[in-house]
């Protein structure tokens, strides 16, 4: 149990330490860390990510909480241990930010207008955009690969996933449809695929 706590703490502390651009930017890092360690499969990670997106709060914190609980549960620990591991994961992913704000917040406020700080942010903005784009591409490939219907090289795409994506995208982009209805449409199609 102590080894699991230490591993979870170190993994999520590292994720929190290198978080640039918010929760969407760390999706790829969290997936690589969790799947790479064998704690979760890609499908389990996608399920947890969906739950983290639906619940209120920052996606990084929600993901850490759910992943911590799921990893402990999967390894056969009791409910109280799973809750403890999820709390540890949540603490460790937020700790680098708390430390950074506490010790660096005053310095940043004093030097916010300096040319050096502006240059750093000029580099960070496209970097964060790349992280978010990579996360979106990873999620899209994982979602479309849920049912093996079409293949393009090593990637497989499910027809229902492609249709739901195309319809929701078209309706949301034309502003005739709320993104919430797009989520509801995806949930209904997903439930129909499970029931049928």
Helices and strands as residue ranges (DSSP letters): H 2-17, G 23-26, H 27-36, H 42-54, H 59-74, H 79-111, H 115-144, E 150-152, E 155-157, H 159-173, H 179-195
